[in-house]
Amino acid sequence: MDVKIFVDAPDDIRLLRRMRRDIADRGRDLESVLGQYQETVRPMHDEFVGPSRRRADLIVPGEGDNQIIVKFLSAALRALQLHD
C-alpha cells in the first residue's frame, strides 16, 4: 500500500509510555529507561522518525481517544485491499 500514516505524540507522552512499558513489561528500572531514552531513543527519533512526518499522507494525533480515526482507517484500508 502507498498510504503513509504518521502517529504524532508529544515528547513527554512518548517518554511516559516507554517508561510504563519498559518498567512494567520488561522489568527495567527507571534509570536504565531514562538513560536509553536520552542516549538512543530521542536522538534517533529526532533524526529519523520526526522528519518522516513531512512525507505522511495522514497525521494522526497519538494521544486521546482516536477510536473514530482508527475505525475510519480500518474501513479505508479494507476498501483499498478489495480493489487491489
PyMOL Python script that loads the backbone (N, CA, C, O; Angstrom):
from pymol import cmd

cmd.read_pdbstr("""\
ATOM      1  N   MET A   1       0.843  -1.185   0.000  1.00  0.00           N
ATOM      2  CA  MET A   1       0.000   0.000   0.000  1.00  0.00           C
ATOM      3  C   MET A   1       0.875   1.231   0.000  1.00  0.00           C
ATOM      4  O   MET A   1       2.018   1.204   0.455  1.00  0.00           O
ATOM      5  N   ASP A   2       0.334   2.281  -0.504  1.00  0.00           N
ATOM      6  CA  ASP A   2       1.087   3.518  -0.612  1.00  0.00           C
ATOM      7  C   ASP A   2       0.558   4.607   0.306  1.00  0.00           C
ATOM      8  O   ASP A   2       0.688   5.791  -0.006  1.00  0.00           O
ATOM      9  N   VAL A   3      -0.032   4.233   1.428  1.00  0.00           N
ATOM     10  CA  VAL A   3      -0.561   5.206   2.371  1.00  0.00           C
ATOM     11  C   VAL A   3       0.447   5.354   3.507  1.00  0.00           C
ATOM     12  O   VAL A   3       0.796   4.385   4.181  1.00  0.00           O
ATOM     13  N   LYS A   4       0.901   6.576   3.703  1.00  0.00           N
ATOM     14  CA  LYS A   4       1.878   6.838   4.754  1.00  0.00           C
ATOM     15  C   LYS A   4       1.163   7.544   5.906  1.00  0.00           C
ATOM     16  O   LYS A   4       0.656   8.656   5.750  1.00  0.00           O
ATOM     17  N   ILE A   5       1.129   6.875   7.072  1.00  0.00           N
ATOM     18  CA  ILE A   5       0.449   7.404   8.244  1.00  0.00           C
ATOM     19  C   ILE A   5       1.483   7.675   9.324  1.00  0.00           C
ATOM     20  O   ILE A   5       2.309   6.815   9.629  1.00  0.00           O
ATOM     21  N   PHE A   6       1.439   8.856   9.897  1.00  0.00           N
ATOM     22  CA  PHE A   6       2.340   9.232  10.976  1.00  0.00           C
ATOM     23  C   PHE A   6       1.508   9.441  12.232  1.00  0.00           C
ATOM     24  O   PHE A   6       0.565  10.232  12.230  1.00  0.00           O
ATOM     25  N   VAL A   7       1.852   8.740  13.299  1.00  0.00           N
ATOM     26  CA  VAL A   7       1.173   8.922  14.582  1.00  0.00           C
ATOM     27  C   VAL A   7       2.023   9.900  15.385  1.00  0.00           C
ATOM     28  O   VAL A   7       3.153   9.593  15.765  1.00  0.00           O
ATOM     29  N   ASP A   8       1.473  11.060  15.633  1.00  0.00           N
ATOM     30  CA  ASP A   8       2.203  12.164  16.257  1.00  0.00           C
ATOM     31  C   ASP A   8       1.847  12.256  17.741  1.00  0.00           C
ATOM     32  O   ASP A   8       0.699  12.515  18.102  1.00  0.00           O
ATOM     33  N   ALA A   9       2.843  12.041  18.586  1.00  0.00           N
ATOM     34  CA  ALA A   9       2.642  12.159  20.029  1.00  0.00           C
ATOM     35  C   ALA A   9       3.721  13.087  20.586  1.00  0.00           C
ATOM     36  O   ALA A   9       4.869  13.026  20.146  1.00  0.00           O
ATOM     37  N   PRO A  10       3.374  13.932  21.533  1.00  0.00           N
ATOM     38  CA  PRO A  10       4.356  14.825  22.148  1.00  0.00           C
ATOM     39  C   PRO A  10       5.477  14.032  22.840  1.00  0.00           C
ATOM     40  O   PRO A  10       5.287  12.887  23.249  1.00  0.00           O
ATOM     41  N   ASP A  11       6.627  14.664  22.957  1.00  0.00           N
ATOM     42  CA  ASP A  11       7.791  14.013  23.572  1.00  0.00           C
ATOM     43  C   ASP A  11       7.473  13.442  24.952  1.00  0.00           C
ATOM     44  O   ASP A  11       7.849  12.311  25.257  1.00  0.00           O
ATOM     45  N   ASP A  12       6.784  14.218  25.783  1.00  0.00           N
ATOM     46  CA  ASP A  12       6.523  13.754  27.146  1.00  0.00           C
ATOM     47  C   ASP A  12       5.611  12.525  27.157  1.00  0.00           C
ATOM     48  O   ASP A  12       5.781  11.637  27.992  1.00  0.00           O
ATOM     49  N   ILE A  13       4.661  12.470  26.251  1.00  0.00           N
ATOM     50  CA  ILE A  13       3.766  11.315  26.175  1.00  0.00           C
ATOM     51  C   ILE A  13       4.538  10.082  25.717  1.00  0.00           C
ATOM     52  O   ILE A  13       4.349   8.992  26.257  1.00  0.00           O
ATOM     53  N   ARG A  14       5.412  10.255  24.715  1.00  0.00           N
ATOM     54  CA  ARG A  14       6.219   9.123  24.244  1.00  0.00           C
ATOM     55  C   ARG A  14       7.115   8.593  25.356  1.00  0.00           C
ATOM     56  O   ARG A  14       7.248   7.381  25.523  1.00  0.00           O
ATOM     57  N   LEU A  15       7.725   9.492  26.113  1.00  0.00           N
ATOM     58  CA  LEU A  15       8.594   9.072  27.210  1.00  0.00           C
ATOM     59  C   LEU A  15       7.800   8.351  28.297  1.00  0.00           C
ATOM     60  O   LEU A  15       8.232   7.305  28.783  1.00  0.00           O
ATOM     61  N   LEU A  16       6.662   8.889  28.681  1.00  0.00           N
ATOM     62  CA  LEU A  16       5.841   8.240  29.713  1.00  0.00           C
ATOM     63  C   LEU A  16       5.387   6.853  29.284  1.00  0.00           C
ATOM     64  O   LEU A  16       5.407   5.921  30.088  1.00  0.00           O
ATOM     65  N   ARG A  17       4.981   6.704  28.041  1.00  0.00           N
ATOM     66  CA  ARG A  17       4.561   5.388  27.536  1.00  0.00           C
ATOM     67  C   ARG A  17       5.721   4.406  27.577  1.00  0.00           C
ATOM     68  O   ARG A  17       5.551   3.253  27.972  1.00  0.00           O
ATOM     69  N   ARG A  18       6.906   4.864  27.168  1.00  0.00           N
ATOM     70  CA  ARG A  18       8.089   4.000  27.186  1.00  0.00           C
ATOM     71  C   ARG A  18       8.427   3.582  28.615  1.00  0.00           C
ATOM     72  O   ARG A  18       8.729   2.417  28.873  1.00  0.00           O
ATOM     73  N   MET A  19       8.375   4.544  29.543  1.00  0.00           N
ATOM     74  CA  MET A  19       8.686   4.238  30.939  1.00  0.00           C
ATOM     75  C   MET A  19       7.720   3.181  31.478  1.00  0.00           C
ATOM     76  O   MET A  19       8.143   2.185  32.064  1.00  0.00           O
ATOM     77  N   ARG A  20       6.433   3.406  31.276  1.00  0.00           N
ATOM     78  CA  ARG A  20       5.439   2.436  31.772  1.00  0.00           C
ATOM     79  C   ARG A  20       5.672   1.058  31.183  1.00  0.00           C
ATOM     80  O   ARG A  20       5.689   0.066  31.912  1.00  0.00           O
ATOM     81  N   ARG A  21       5.852   0.983  29.860  1.00  0.00           N
ATOM     82  CA  ARG A  21       6.030  -0.301  29.196  1.00  0.00           C
ATOM     83  C   ARG A  21       7.313  -0.990  29.627  1.00  0.00           C
ATOM     84  O   ARG A  21       7.292  -2.166  29.991  1.00  0.00           O
ATOM     85  N   ASP A  22       8.431  -0.272  29.591  1.00  0.00           N
ATOM     86  CA  ASP A  22       9.707  -0.906  29.893  1.00  0.00           C
ATOM     87  C   ASP A  22       9.811  -1.339  31.350  1.00  0.00           C
ATOM     88  O   ASP A  22      10.405  -2.376  31.647  1.00  0.00           O
ATOM     89  N   ILE A  23       9.249  -0.571  32.244  1.00  0.00           N
ATOM     90  CA  ILE A  23       9.294  -0.939  33.666  1.00  0.00           C
ATOM     91  C   ILE A  23       8.325  -2.082  33.955  1.00  0.00           C
ATOM     92  O   ILE A  23       8.703  -3.062  34.596  1.00  0.00           O
ATOM     93  N   ALA A  24       7.084  -1.968  33.492  1.00  0.00           N
ATOM     94  CA  ALA A  24       6.068  -2.985  33.790  1.00  0.00           C
ATOM     95  C   ALA A  24       6.267  -4.272  33.000  1.00  0.00           C
ATOM     96  O   ALA A  24       6.201  -5.360  33.571  1.00  0.00           O
ATOM     97  N   ASP A  25       6.506  -4.165  31.711  1.00  0.00           N
ATOM     98  CA  ASP A  25       6.541  -5.355  30.853  1.00  0.00           C
ATOM     99  C   ASP A  25       7.929  -5.957  30.699  1.00  0.00           C
ATOM    100  O   ASP A  25       8.058  -7.154  30.446  1.00  0.00           O
ATOM    101  N   ARG A  26       8.953  -5.153  30.848  1.00  0.00           N
ATOM    102  CA  ARG A  26      10.312  -5.641  30.599  1.00  0.00           C
ATOM    103  C   ARG A  26      11.172  -5.699  31.848  1.00  0.00           C
ATOM    104  O   ARG A  26      12.326  -6.125  31.797  1.00  0.00           O
ATOM    105  N   GLY A  27      10.599  -5.262  32.989  1.00  0.00           N
ATOM    106  CA  GLY A  27      11.311  -5.366  34.254  1.00  0.00           C
ATOM    107  C   GLY A  27      12.519  -4.455  34.384  1.00  0.00           C
ATOM    108  O   GLY A  27      13.420  -4.730  35.176  1.00  0.00           O
ATOM    109  N   ARG A  28      12.548  -3.385  33.624  1.00  0.00           N
ATOM    110  CA  ARG A  28      13.685  -2.472  33.690  1.00  0.00           C
ATOM    111  C   ARG A  28      13.467  -1.443  34.784  1.00  0.00           C
ATOM    112  O   ARG A  28      12.340  -1.208  35.218  1.00  0.00           O
ATOM    113  N   ASP A  29      14.575  -0.826  35.229  1.00  0.00           N
ATOM    114  CA  ASP A  29      14.437   0.224  36.237  1.00  0.00           C
ATOM    115  C   ASP A  29      14.414   1.592  35.553  1.00  0.00           C
ATOM    116  O   ASP A  29      14.774   1.735  34.385  1.00  0.00           O
ATOM    117  N   LEU A  30      13.986   2.572  36.311  1.00  0.00           N
ATOM    118  CA  LEU A  30      13.795   3.917  35.767  1.00  0.00           C
ATOM    119  C   LEU A  30      15.086   4.482  35.185  1.00  0.00           C
ATOM    120  O   LEU A  30      15.069   5.075  34.107  1.00  0.00           O
ATOM    121  N   GLU A  31      16.190   4.307  35.878  1.00  0.00           N
ATOM    122  CA  GLU A  31      17.466   4.855  35.402  1.00  0.00           C
ATOM    123  C   GLU A  31      17.866   4.290  34.046  1.00  0.00           C
ATOM    124  O   GLU A  31      18.336   5.032  33.183  1.00  0.00           O
ATOM    125  N   SER A  32      17.686   2.980  33.846  1.00  0.00           N
ATOM    126  CA  SER A  32      18.079   2.392  32.559  1.00  0.00           C
ATOM    127  C   SER A  32      17.159   2.871  31.434  1.00  0.00           C
ATOM    128  O   SER A  32      17.607   3.094  30.309  1.00  0.00           O
ATOM    129  N   VAL A  33      15.879   3.025  31.744  1.00  0.00           N
ATOM    130  CA  VAL A  33      14.930   3.504  30.732  1.00  0.00           C
ATOM    131  C   VAL A  33      15.276   4.937  30.329  1.00  0.00           C
ATOM    132  O   VAL A  33      15.324   5.255  29.141  1.00  0.00           O
ATOM    133  N   LEU A  34      15.515   5.794  31.312  1.00  0.00           N
ATOM    134  CA  LEU A  34      15.838   7.192  31.021  1.00  0.00           C
ATOM    135  C   LEU A  34      17.173   7.314  30.299  1.00  0.00           C
ATOM    136  O   LEU A  34      17.315   8.126  29.385  1.00  0.00           O
ATOM    137  N   GLY A  35      18.152   6.511  30.705  1.00  0.00           N
ATOM    138  CA  GLY A  35      19.456   6.537  30.049  1.00  0.00           C
ATOM    139  C   GLY A  35      19.353   6.153  28.582  1.00  0.00           C
ATOM    140  O   GLY A  35      19.911   6.828  27.717  1.00  0.00           O
ATOM    141  N   GLN A  36      18.641   5.069  28.302  1.00  0.00           N
ATOM    142  CA  GLN A  36      18.472   4.637  26.918  1.00  0.00           C
ATOM    143  C   GLN A  36      17.705   5.680  26.116  1.00  0.00           C
ATOM    144  O   GLN A  36      18.040   5.951  24.963  1.00  0.00           O
ATOM    145  N   TYR A  37      16.681   6.262  26.723  1.00  0.00           N
ATOM    146  CA  TYR A  37      15.893   7.280  26.033  1.00  0.00           C
ATOM    147  C   TYR A  37      16.771   8.461  25.629  1.00  0.00           C
ATOM    148  O   TYR A  37      16.719   8.918  24.487  1.00  0.00           O
ATOM    149  N   GLN A  38      17.575   8.952  26.568  1.00  0.00           N
ATOM    150  CA  GLN A  38      18.420  10.113  26.289  1.00  0.00           C
ATOM    151  C   GLN A  38      19.536   9.801  25.299  1.00  0.00           C
ATOM    152  O   GLN A  38      19.849  10.621  24.436  1.00  0.00           O
ATOM    153  N   GLU A  39      20.128   8.634  25.418  1.00  0.00           N
ATOM    154  CA  GLU A  39      21.291   8.300  24.598  1.00  0.00           C
ATOM    155  C   GLU A  39      20.922   7.797  23.207  1.00  0.00           C
ATOM    156  O   GLU A  39      21.655   8.042  22.248  1.00  0.00           O
ATOM    157  N   THR A  40      19.802   7.099  23.084  1.00  0.00           N
ATOM    158  CA  THR A  40      19.482   6.436  21.824  1.00  0.00           C
ATOM    159  C   THR A  40      18.116   6.809  21.256  1.00  0.00           C
ATOM    160  O   THR A  40      18.010   7.254  20.113  1.00  0.00           O
ATOM    161  N   VAL A  41      17.089   6.626  22.049  1.00  0.00           N
ATOM    162  CA  VAL A  41      15.720   6.743  21.539  1.00  0.00           C
ATOM    163  C   VAL A  41      15.411   8.152  21.047  1.00  0.00           C
ATOM    164  O   VAL A  41      14.976   8.319  19.908  1.00  0.00           O
ATOM    165  N   ARG A  42      15.623   9.150  21.864  1.00  0.00           N
ATOM    166  CA  ARG A  42      15.304  10.539  21.483  1.00  0.00           C
ATOM    167  C   ARG A  42      16.140  10.999  20.288  1.00  0.00           C
ATOM    168  O   ARG A  42      15.582  11.554  19.341  1.00  0.00           O
ATOM    169  N   PRO A  43      17.474  10.784  20.301  1.00  0.00           N
ATOM    170  CA  PRO A  43      18.246  11.208  19.119  1.00  0.00           C
ATOM    171  C   PRO A  43      17.807  10.504  17.831  1.00  0.00           C
ATOM    172  O   PRO A  43      17.779  11.135  16.774  1.00  0.00           O
ATOM    173  N   MET A  44      17.468   9.223  17.893  1.00  0.00           N
ATOM    174  CA  MET A  44      17.027   8.503  16.696  1.00  0.00           C
ATOM    175  C   MET A  44      15.677   9.025  16.220  1.00  0.00           C
ATOM    176  O   MET A  44      15.434   9.138  15.019  1.00  0.00           O
ATOM    177  N   HIS A  45      14.803   9.340  17.169  1.00  0.00           N
ATOM    178  CA  HIS A  45      13.510   9.914  16.796  1.00  0.00           C
ATOM    179  C   HIS A  45      13.719  11.248  16.086  1.00  0.00           C
ATOM    180  O   HIS A  45      13.141  11.502  15.029  1.00  0.00           O
ATOM    181  N   ASP A  46      14.556  12.094  16.683  1.00  0.00           N
ATOM    182  CA  ASP A  46      14.790  13.418  16.107  1.00  0.00           C
ATOM    183  C   ASP A  46      15.424  13.338  14.717  1.00  0.00           C
ATOM    184  O   ASP A  46      15.131  14.164  13.853  1.00  0.00           O
ATOM    185  N   GLU A  47      16.281  12.360  14.503  1.00  0.00           N
ATOM    186  CA  GLU A  47      16.980  12.261  13.226  1.00  0.00           C
ATOM    187  C   GLU A  47      16.174  11.543  12.143  1.00  0.00           C
ATOM    188  O   GLU A  47      16.211  11.937  10.977  1.00  0.00           O
ATOM    189  N   PHE A  48      15.445  10.491  12.524  1.00  0.00           N
ATOM    190  CA  PHE A  48      14.795   9.653  11.515  1.00  0.00           C
ATOM    191  C   PHE A  48      13.266   9.678  11.545  1.00  0.00           C
ATOM    192  O   PHE A  48      12.627   9.861  10.509  1.00  0.00           O
ATOM    193  N   VAL A  49      12.691   9.497  12.707  1.00  0.00           N
ATOM    194  CA  VAL A  49      11.235   9.364  12.798  1.00  0.00           C
ATOM    195  C   VAL A  49      10.536  10.707  12.620  1.00  0.00           C
ATOM    196  O   VAL A  49       9.636  10.832  11.789  1.00  0.00           O
ATOM    197  N   GLY A  50      10.940  11.702  13.387  1.00  0.00           N
ATOM    198  CA  GLY A  50      10.310  13.019  13.308  1.00  0.00           C
ATOM    199  C   GLY A  50      10.262  13.596  11.903  1.00  0.00           C
ATOM    200  O   GLY A  50       9.205  14.050  11.466  1.00  0.00           O
ATOM    201  N   PRO A  51      11.393  13.590  11.176  1.00  0.00           N
ATOM    202  CA  PRO A  51      11.374  14.141   9.817  1.00  0.00           C
ATOM    203  C   PRO A  51      10.449  13.402   8.844  1.00  0.00           C
ATOM    204  O   PRO A  51      10.020  13.978   7.844  1.00  0.00           O
ATOM    205  N   SER A  52      10.139  12.132   9.127  1.00  0.00           N
ATOM    206  CA  SER A  52       9.252  11.391   8.223  1.00  0.00           C
ATOM    207  C   SER A  52       7.826  11.937   8.258  1.00  0.00           C
ATOM    208  O   SER A  52       7.018  11.620   7.384  1.00  0.00           O
ATOM    209  N   ARG A  53       7.519  12.741   9.245  1.00  0.00           N
ATOM    210  CA  ARG A  53       6.193  13.367   9.361  1.00  0.00           C
ATOM    211  C   ARG A  53       5.856  14.170   8.110  1.00  0.00           C
ATOM    212  O   ARG A  53       4.706  14.203   7.673  1.00  0.00           O
ATOM    213  N   ARG A  54       6.872  14.817   7.537  1.00  0.00           N
ATOM    214  CA  ARG A  54       6.654  15.663   6.349  1.00  0.00           C
ATOM    215  C   ARG A  54       6.167  14.863   5.146  1.00  0.00           C
ATOM    216  O   ARG A  54       5.498  15.407   4.268  1.00  0.00           O
ATOM    217  N   ARG A  55       6.499  13.576   5.103  1.00  0.00           N
ATOM    218  CA  ARG A  55       6.128  12.754   3.946  1.00  0.00           C
ATOM    219  C   ARG A  55       4.835  11.964   4.173  1.00  0.00           C
ATOM    220  O   ARG A  55       4.427  11.189   3.309  1.00  0.00           O
ATOM    221  N   ALA A  56       4.202  12.151   5.305  1.00  0.00           N
ATOM    222  CA  ALA A  56       2.992  11.398   5.616  1.00  0.00           C
ATOM    223  C   ALA A  56       1.795  11.918   4.821  1.00  0.00           C
ATOM    224  O   ALA A  56       1.653  13.116   4.577  1.00  0.00           O
ATOM    225  N   ASP A  57       0.946  10.981   4.431  1.00  0.00           N
ATOM    226  CA  ASP A  57      -0.317  11.344   3.787  1.00  0.00           C
ATOM    227  C   ASP A  57      -1.349  11.748   4.830  1.00  0.00           C
ATOM    228  O   ASP A  57      -2.247  12.546   4.561  1.00  0.00           O
ATOM    229  N   LEU A  58      -1.207  11.186   6.017  1.00  0.00           N
ATOM    230  CA  LEU A  58      -2.153  11.439   7.102  1.00  0.00           C
ATOM    231  C   LEU A  58      -1.391  11.483   8.410  1.00  0.00           C
ATOM    232  O   LEU A  58      -0.571  10.607   8.685  1.00  0.00           O
ATOM    233  N   ILE A  59      -1.658  12.500   9.218  1.00  0.00           N
ATOM    234  CA  ILE A  59      -1.045  12.620  10.543  1.00  0.00           C
ATOM    235  C   ILE A  59      -2.148  12.435  11.571  1.00  0.00           C
ATOM    236  O   ILE A  59      -3.136  13.170  11.586  1.00  0.00           O
ATOM    237  N   VAL A  60      -1.962  11.440  12.430  1.00  0.00           N
ATOM    238  CA  VAL A  60      -2.951  11.091  13.443  1.00  0.00           C
ATOM    239  C   VAL A  60      -2.419  11.495  14.812  1.00  0.00           C
ATOM    240  O   VAL A  60      -1.281  11.163  15.144  1.00  0.00           O
ATOM    241  N   PRO A  61      -3.213  12.203  15.618  1.00  0.00           N
ATOM    242  CA  PRO A  61      -2.760  12.529  16.971  1.00  0.00           C
ATOM    243  C   PRO A  61      -2.547  11.250  17.775  1.00  0.00           C
ATOM    244  O   PRO A  61      -3.386  10.349  17.755  1.00  0.00           O
ATOM    245  N   GLY A  62      -1.425  11.178  18.479  1.00  0.00           N
ATOM    246  CA  GLY A  62      -1.087   9.971  19.231  1.00  0.00           C
ATOM    247  C   GLY A  62      -1.512  10.000  20.674  1.00  0.00           C
ATOM    248  O   GLY A  62      -1.013   9.217  21.482  1.00  0.00           O
ATOM    249  N   GLU A  63      -2.409  10.872  21.010  1.00  0.00           N
ATOM    250  CA  GLU A  63      -2.917  10.908  22.383  1.00  0.00           C
ATOM    251  C   GLU A  63      -4.423  11.142  22.336  1.00  0.00           C
ATOM    252  O   GLU A  63      -4.962  11.635  21.345  1.00  0.00           O
ATOM    253  N   GLY A  64      -5.076  10.785  23.406  1.00  0.00           N
ATOM    254  CA  GLY A  64      -6.522  10.955  23.450  1.00  0.00           C
ATOM    255  C   GLY A  64      -7.242   9.774  22.823  1.00  0.00           C
ATOM    256  O   GLY A  64      -6.634   8.752  22.504  1.00  0.00           O
ATOM    257  N   ASP A  65      -8.529   9.931  22.655  1.00  0.00           N
ATOM    258  CA  ASP A  65      -9.372   8.873  22.103  1.00  0.00           C
ATOM    259  C   ASP A  65      -9.384   8.970  20.587  1.00  0.00           C
ATOM    260  O   ASP A  65      -9.937   9.913  20.019  1.00  0.00           O
ATOM    261  N   ASN A  66      -8.777   7.998  19.942  1.00  0.00           N
ATOM    262  CA  ASN A  66      -8.675   8.001  18.485  1.00  0.00           C
ATOM    263  C   ASN A  66      -9.541   6.924  17.847  1.00  0.00           C
ATOM    264  O   ASN A  66      -9.269   6.511  16.719  1.00  0.00           O
ATOM    265  N   GLN A  67     -10.558   6.468  18.528  1.00  0.00           N
ATOM    266  CA  GLN A  67     -11.366   5.362  18.013  1.00  0.00           C
ATOM    267  C   GLN A  67     -12.027   5.691  16.675  1.00  0.00           C
ATOM    268  O   GLN A  67     -12.141   4.819  15.813  1.00  0.00           O
ATOM    269  N   ILE A  68     -12.453   6.910  16.498  1.00  0.00           N
ATOM    270  CA  ILE A  68     -13.115   7.276  15.241  1.00  0.00           C
ATOM    271  C   ILE A  68     -12.124   7.180  14.081  1.00  0.00           C
ATOM    272  O   ILE A  68     -12.444   6.609  13.038  1.00  0.00           O
ATOM    273  N   ILE A  69     -10.928   7.734  14.259  1.00  0.00           N
ATOM    274  CA  ILE A  69      -9.949   7.681  13.173  1.00  0.00           C
ATOM    275  C   ILE A  69      -9.481   6.255  12.927  1.00  0.00           C
ATOM    276  O   ILE A  69      -9.227   5.882  11.782  1.00  0.00           O
ATOM    277  N   VAL A  70      -9.361   5.451  13.980  1.00  0.00           N
ATOM    278  CA  VAL A  70      -8.949   4.053  13.814  1.00  0.00           C
ATOM    279  C   VAL A  70     -10.003   3.294  13.004  1.00  0.00           C
ATOM    280  O   VAL A  70      -9.654   2.522  12.111  1.00  0.00           O
ATOM    281  N   LYS A  71     -11.272   3.502  13.300  1.00  0.00           N
ATOM    282  CA  LYS A  71     -12.344   2.842  12.542  1.00  0.00           C
ATOM    283  C   LYS A  71     -12.349   3.315  11.086  1.00  0.00           C
ATOM    284  O   LYS A  71     -12.507   2.513  10.165  1.00  0.00           O
ATOM    285  N   PHE A  72     -12.178   4.606  10.893  1.00  0.00           N
ATOM    286  CA  PHE A  72     -12.141   5.157   9.544  1.00  0.00           C
ATOM    287  C   PHE A  72     -10.986   4.569   8.745  1.00  0.00           C
ATOM    288  O   PHE A  72     -11.169   4.142   7.605  1.00  0.00           O
ATOM    289  N   LEU A  73      -9.792   4.545   9.344  1.00  0.00           N
ATOM    290  CA  LEU A  73      -8.620   4.000   8.665  1.00  0.00           C
ATOM    291  C   LEU A  73      -8.783   2.520   8.360  1.00  0.00           C
ATOM    292  O   LEU A  73      -8.413   2.065   7.278  1.00  0.00           O
ATOM    293  N   SER A  74      -9.330   1.770   9.296  1.00  0.00           N
ATOM    294  CA  SER A  74      -9.557   0.342   9.074  1.00  0.00           C
ATOM    295  C   SER A  74     -10.476   0.114   7.880  1.00  0.00           C
ATOM    296  O   SER A  74     -10.194  -0.725   7.025  1.00  0.00           O
ATOM    297  N   ALA A  75     -11.563   0.855   7.827  1.00  0.00           N
ATOM    298  CA  ALA A  75     -12.509   0.711   6.713  1.00  0.00           C
ATOM    299  C   ALA A  75     -11.861   1.127   5.396  1.00  0.00           C
ATOM    300  O   ALA A  75     -12.035   0.454   4.380  1.00  0.00           O
ATOM    301  N   ALA A  76     -11.119   2.227   5.405  1.00  0.00           N
ATOM    302  CA  ALA A  76     -10.473   2.699   4.178  1.00  0.00           C
ATOM    303  C   ALA A  76      -9.432   1.711   3.688  1.00  0.00           C
ATOM    304  O   ALA A  76      -9.342   1.458   2.486  1.00  0.00           O
ATOM    305  N   LEU A  77      -8.642   1.147   4.596  1.00  0.00           N
ATOM    306  CA  LEU A  77      -7.615   0.190   4.202  1.00  0.00           C
ATOM    307  C   LEU A  77      -8.226  -1.098   3.680  1.00  0.00           C
ATOM    308  O   LEU A  77      -7.716  -1.693   2.731  1.00  0.00           O
ATOM    309  N   ARG A  78      -9.328  -1.533   4.304  1.00  0.00           N
ATOM    310  CA  ARG A  78     -10.038  -2.726   3.812  1.00  0.00           C
ATOM    311  C   ARG A  78     -10.562  -2.476   2.397  1.00  0.00           C
ATOM    312  O   ARG A  78     -10.464  -3.344   1.529  1.00  0.00           O
ATOM    313  N   ALA A  79     -11.110  -1.299   2.174  1.00  0.00           N
ATOM    314  CA  ALA A  79     -11.638  -0.956   0.851  1.00  0.00           C
ATOM    315  C   ALA A  79     -10.515  -0.938  -0.191  1.00  0.00           C
ATOM    316  O   ALA A  79     -10.714  -1.391  -1.318  1.00  0.00           O
ATOM    317  N   LEU A  80      -9.364  -0.430   0.169  1.00  0.00           N
ATOM    318  CA  LEU A  80      -8.233  -0.424  -0.744  1.00  0.00           C
ATOM    319  C   LEU A  80      -7.773  -1.841  -1.081  1.00  0.00           C
ATOM    320  O   LEU A  80      -7.402  -2.123  -2.221  1.00  0.00           O
ATOM    321  N   GLN A  81      -7.798  -2.723  -0.096  1.00  0.00           N
ATOM    322  CA  GLN A  81      -7.399  -4.123  -0.317  1.00  0.00           C
ATOM    323  C   GLN A  81      -8.349  -4.803  -1.299  1.00  0.00           C
ATOM    324  O   GLN A  81      -7.916  -5.598  -2.133  1.00  0.00           O
ATOM    325  N   LEU A  82      -9.620  -4.500  -1.202  1.00  0.00           N
ATOM    326  CA  LEU A  82     -10.605  -5.120  -2.080  1.00  0.00           C
ATOM    327  C   LEU A  82     -10.401  -4.725  -3.536  1.00  0.00           C
ATOM    328  O   LEU A  82     -10.728  -5.487  -4.446  1.00  0.00           O
ATOM    329  N   HIS A  83      -9.860  -3.533  -3.751  1.00  0.00           N
ATOM    330  CA  HIS A  83      -9.668  -3.026  -5.110  1.00  0.00           C
ATOM    331  C   HIS A  83      -8.353  -3.471  -5.727  1.00  0.00           C
ATOM    332  O   HIS A  83      -8.142  -3.282  -6.925  1.00  0.00           O
ATOM    333  N   ASP A  84      -7.471  -4.055  -4.940  1.00  0.00           N
ATOM    334  CA  ASP A  84      -6.160  -4.496  -5.468  1.00  0.00           C
ATOM    335  C   ASP A  84      -6.214  -5.885  -6.064  1.00  0.00           C
ATOM    336  O   ASP A  84      -5.199  -6.390  -6.545  1.00  0.00           O
TER     337      ASP A  84
END
""", "prot")
cmd.dss("prot")
cmd.show_as("cartoon", "prot")
cmd.util.cbc("prot")
cmd.orient("prot")
